[in-house]
């Protein structure tokens, strides 16, 4: 397991706005502490350098695992997964009209939605409750 310095963890948390880089879940709305994600996993020779680290919720980080690319369900071609440090979420994803589902609007976005199972049944239920409470969806 890699060892990320506490100061770097806090810096990344601040840069990420204290929310998951993939599903945009805010720390105050999830039960577990948001984790430091290796964009290129250490198992795939990713480093502990700041430019390879971002914040992710446990569900997204676990689903991502060692994946670095996935198939776009529309074209069948493989694309790199969304990189929350270098790419804008809003360029690759949007919210459904209900504010519950994450929709991939580019090949990278679509591949990431599938690979990270961003619309799994539990996430949809939780987001629906957040919408009902007026806490969701996040805006730019």
SVG drawing of the C-alpha trace seen along z (x, -y; Angstrom):
<svg xmlns="http://www.w3.org/2000/svg" viewBox="-38 -26 44 31">
<polyline fill="none" stroke="black" stroke-width="0.4" points="0.0,0.0 1.3,-3.4 2.0,-6.1 0.7,-9.6 1.8,-12.4 -1.0,-14.0 -0.2,-17.4 -0.6,-16.1 -3.8,-14.3 -5.3,-17.6 -4.0,-19.5 -5.7,-17.0 -8.9,-17.1 -9.0,-20.8 -8.3,-20.8 -11.1,-18.2 -13.5,-20.4 -14.0,-17.6 -16.0,-15.5 -15.4,-12.4 -13.8,-13.1 -16.0,-10.5 -19.5,-10.7 -19.2,-14.1 -20.5,-12.8 -19.7,-15.3 -17.8,-14.2 -20.6,-15.4 -23.1,-13.1 -21.2,-9.8 -20.6,-7.6 -16.9,-6.7 -14.0,-9.1 -13.3,-9.9 -10.1,-8.1 -7.0,-9.1 -7.3,-7.5 -4.3,-6.7 -5.5,-7.7 -3.1,-5.2 -3.2,-2.5 0.0,-1.5 -0.6,2.1 -0.3,0.6 2.9,-1.2 1.2,-4.4 3.1,-6.6 2.3,-8.4 3.1,-11.7 0.6,-14.5 -0.3,-14.6 -1.5,-10.9 -3.7,-11.4 -7.3,-12.6 -10.2,-12.1 -12.7,-9.3 -15.5,-7.7 -15.1,-4.1 -17.7,-2.9 -15.9,-4.6 -12.4,-3.7 -13.4,0.0 -15.2,0.3 -12.3,-1.3 -9.7,1.1 -6.8,1.4 -8.7,0.3 -7.2,-2.5 -9.4,-2.1 -12.7,-0.6 -15.0,-0.1 -17.4,-2.8 -20.8,-1.0 -21.8,-3.1 -18.8,-2.4 -17.2,0.7 -13.8,-1.1 -11.6,-1.3 -10.9,-4.6 -8.9,-5.8 -11.0,-6.3 -11.9,-9.9 -9.0,-11.7 -10.5,-14.0 -7.2,-15.8 -6.7,-16.8 -10.2,-16.7 -13.4,-18.6 -16.3,-16.4 -18.7,-18.7 -17.0,-18.0 -17.6,-14.3 -20.7,-13.9 -24.0,-15.4 -26.9,-14.7 -30.2,-13.1 -33.2,-15.4 -34.1,-13.8 -30.6,-14.6 -30.1,-10.9 -28.2,-9.3 -24.8,-10.2 -24.8,-10.3 -21.6,-9.9 -21.6,-12.5 -18.3,-11.5 -16.6,-8.1 -14.5,-8.6 -17.5,-9.5 -19.6,-6.6 -16.7,-4.2 -16.2,-5.5 -19.9,-5.3 -19.9,-1.6 -16.4,-0.7 -17.1,-2.4 -20.7,-1.4 -21.6,-5.0 -25.4,-4.3 -25.5,-1.2 -28.8,-0.6 -27.6,-1.8 -26.2,-5.0 -29.4,-5.7 -31.4,-5.2 -29.1,-7.4 -29.0,-10.1 -32.8,-10.1 -32.9,-10.7 -30.4,-13.5 -32.5,-15.1 -35.6,-14.8 -33.7,-16.5 -32.5,-19.3 -28.8,-18.3 -28.3,-17.1 -27.3,-17.3 -24.1,-19.3 -23.5,-22.2 -20.3,-23.5"/>
</svg>
